[in-house]
Amino acid sequence: MILVEIRPAKGKAKPIAVHPRVTVIDPHGRKSSDVTASIAKALRGEGGDLDVTAEVDGRRQRVTRDVAACGPRPVVIVAGDVPVPRPAATTAPPDATAEAEAAVALAESAVHDSRASLRAAEAAWTDAESTLMQAHRDADAIDVAAARAALEAAEARLEVASAGAAAARRALVEARETADRDAEERRAADARRRDRIDALDTERSELAARRDDLTKSLAAIGDAEPQAIEDALSALRRLREVKPKPSSRALALADRWVAVQATLASMPAPPSPPEWLATPALVALQDARRALQEAERGGAAGGYDRAQVAEVEKAHAELLDAEQRAVRKGSRINRRRLEQAEEAERAALHALGVSSYGDFLQDVVPVLEGGQVDDRRVSEARAALANAEAVWGQLHGGSVDPAWTAAREEVVAVRAEAADLLGADCADDEIEARLRGHVESVVDTGWAEEDLADALRRSGAMVGDDVEVSAEEWLREAPALRERQGEMQSELGTVESRLAEVDEQLERLRALTHFGLDDEESVEGRAAEEQRGGISPNDPFAVLAAALEESEAAEKEAQAAMTEATAQLDREAAERTRIAGLEAGLDERQATVDDARRRVAEAEAALAAAREAGAAAARSAEAAREAHAEGEQRRAATRPLVVTEAVLLARLATAAADGAAVVIDGRVITEHPASARRRLLALLDRAGDRVQVVVVGGGDLMAWGRGLGGRAAARTF
């Protein structure tokens, strides 16, 4: 890590450019120890009031924790790391051997680390060399000459195959053009054949329609044998010979009619509107009263007939089942069942008084499930009754006597029952006479009438209002019907015979049209061939298409061979390019090994210097002990200088081995005497050739830095 620039983290102060050899920084009023500590903190990436820019692996970048962790750690020397001169003492001279040995130990550690770096670099170089040799073997394994020969052969094959494919395509086009001309002639013949088919289709439709008409007519005639109808008619006539008796119900209705007419005659009659206005108003009044009674009655039924509700639900279930059957199989029977189910549901809904099943779910089901009186419904029913009573009163000139209204309601009820009993409406002045003259049969003839009606239906006869008259008419027409039935059966046989001939001709003509052939034998041969799924060997298109397919397959094989040969050549070129890159990487590894060896040599030189300094310290200590009498002051000054030199040499050797900078607190130099300072500064000047040195201190140190000229830089903080 080479320091490039030191900049205050805050403020607008200019940055300090660091010299690659020796840089002296004047703290400018600050303590050199504080500035040194700030620089050390910034070099560890811990922030503070300074930022340091360094060159790491050839790139300039700000020193952060990550950068500090990756690069070599700079060496920082403060005043507490070395001894300082003390006043003369009367004690025996201290032994500097321990400090010198510590310096030697530090130098040995630096040698150990640098040798480890050398071993790692040599191992990386060995791996790179092995990879390069394998790449050479892979490249040599590719037969370039064979690949080029295969490429040339594939190109020749492709050219031949392409020419063959082009010729096959031209032949196929020419064959198709010839076939198109033949097809045009066949289309003209097919057009004539289609005209014949259309004519036969028309005739067949007419014959089928006539057959259906005859079948329906025969079905309408039914069984023309009269015996069953004659027997049923005789049974009915025997029952009808029994004389009827007066109807008790009709007599009771006649009495009610006379009584209500007498009641109306005894009461003053209000102004009477036309009957076409009074009758609907009275019916509306009666309906409103019934609706109010049903609403006030409430309950689960809600005024609806449970039997009708059950009929609706049953009809809807049958409709759903019919829909599912029609979805699974849309046959005519299933569709007919679906239509019948829809009609049954509509009838059940109409009987209940709703128009759709959705209205049933929305209006009827909630009422059935509620089980309580609906206040809203009661209110609406009362309002409807009030409106009906108001309309009834307005039609009769104001308020109406309830007894008169009840009598009018009785008139309407008796009139309706009389019409139901008599089977037709009649005038009011005829009602009493018609009712008193109405008779009822003593014997039930209904079953005999139904038997006669069934016999008529089986014979295809129309059943009118009077089944006896219908039977007599049919018996008169029976001989003519039997004769007509024979004629229609004969005509039906002729129609079916001709229809079979037309179907046969149509089948033959359509087969010829389908296969594009002209005779029956060719049709059979083509049908058998299509059933086998093969292609006729005489088909020119099949032969030409097969030849074209073979030519295109050969063309694809040649193209694939060309692609494979080209890929072989591309792989060989890629391997050569990779080899060039591996060789460049091997050169870089070699440079790294050389640099590691240089660092080992420098560390060993520093170790030798530390050992020499240790020996010198030992000699000095010995000389000091021998010359203790010469004065404690000189010995006290000599010992710190020697130890400081040893520490500086060891730290400088470590930094040189790691390629790191050294930051020194100026007090390490300035607290020594002048002669010792000159000796230490000369040591730093020599060390600047191998390691970057930064000294923090002013005064004599700044003068010394300026005196070095271009070999150093003096900066003010």
Secondary structure, 3 states (H helix, E strand, C coil): CEEEEEEECCCCCCCEECCCCEEEEECCCCCHHHHHHHHHHHHCCCCCCEEEEEEECCEEEECCHHHHHHCCCCEEECHHHCCCCCCCCCCCCCCCHHHHHHHHHHHHHHHHHHHHHHHHHHHHHHHHHHHHHHHHHHHHHCCHHHHHHHHHHHHHHHHHHHHHHHHHHHHHHHHHHHHHHHHHHHHHHHHHHHHHHHHHHHHHHHHHHHHHHHHHHHHHHCCCCCHHHHHHHHHHHHHHCCCCEECHHHHHHHHHHHHHHHHHHHCCCCCCCCHHHHHHHHHHHHHHHHHHHHHHHCCCCCCCCHHHHHHHHHHHHHHHHHHHHHHHCCCHHHHHHHHHHHHHHHHHHHHHCCCCHHHHHHHHHHHHHHCCCCHHHHHHHHHHHHHHHHHHHHHCCCCCCHHHHHHHHHHHHHHHHHHHHHCCCCCHHHHHHHHHHCEECCCCCHHHHHHHHHHHHHCCCCCCCCHHHHHHHHHHHHHHHHHHHHHHHHHHHHHHHHHHHHHHHHHHHHHHHHHCCCCHHHHHHHHHHHHHCCCCCCCHHHHHHHHHHHHHHHHHHHHHHHHHHHHHHHHHHHHHHHHHHHHHHHHHHHHHHHHHHHHHHHHHHHHHHHHHHHHHHHHHHHHHHHCHHHCHHHHHHHHHHHHHHHHHHHHHHHHHHHCCCEEEECHHHHCCCHHHHHHHHHHHHHHCCCCCEEEECCCHHHHHHHHCHHHEEEEEC
